[in-house]
């Protein structure tokens, strides 16, 4: 499966059109919050900037991590058609 950045942007902007569900997961403690922040930093460092979003895809897991200009972190799972927004403490 190939991931097109334009498709990823469209999925985040209007997930229901593509059949994706959205879930919000808040960090339950500082350790988990630090893990979320680490994912975010890695995505910005190793990902590709596309129209104000940093995107890093892991084809083996059929997932992409996305960090927006506002610092919001999303994990898009293409297999399960799920978008998880991770929120820090």
Residue pairs with C-beta under 8 A, 6 or more apart in sequence:
1 59
1 62
1 78
3 55
3 57
3 59
3 64
3 78
5 48
5 50
5 51
5 53
5 55
6 50
7 18
8 50
8 53
8 55
8 64
8 66
8 76
9 50
9 51
9 53
10 17
10 18
11 18
11 20
11 76
11 83
12 53
12 66
12 68
12 74
12 76
12 83
15 21
15 22
15 83
18 81
19 81
20 76
20 81
20 82
20 83
21 81
21 82
21 83
22 82
22 83
22 84
22 85
23 82
23 83
23 84
23 85
24 84
24 85
24 87
25 84
25 85
25 86
25 87
26 87
26 89
27 33
27 35
27 36
27 86
27 87
27 88
27 89
29 89
30 89
32 89
33 88
33 89
36 73
36 86
36 87
36 88
37 88
39 65
39 73
39 75
39 86
40 67
40 71
40 73
42 56
42 65
43 54
43 55
43 56
43 65
43 66
43 67
43 73
44 54
44 67
46 56
47 54
47 55
47 56
47 65
47 67
48 54
48 55
48 56
49 55
52 68
52 69
53 66
53 67
53 68
53 69
54 66
54 67
55 64
55 65
55 66
56 64
56 65
57 63
57 64
57 65
58 64
58 65
61 77
62 77
62 78
62 79
63 75
63 76
63 77
63 78
63 79
64 75
64 76
64 78
65 73
65 74
65 75
65 76
66 73
66 74
66 75
66 76
67 73
67 74
68 74
72 85
73 85
73 86
74 83
74 84
74 85
74 86
75 83
75 84
75 86
76 82
76 83
77 83
77 84
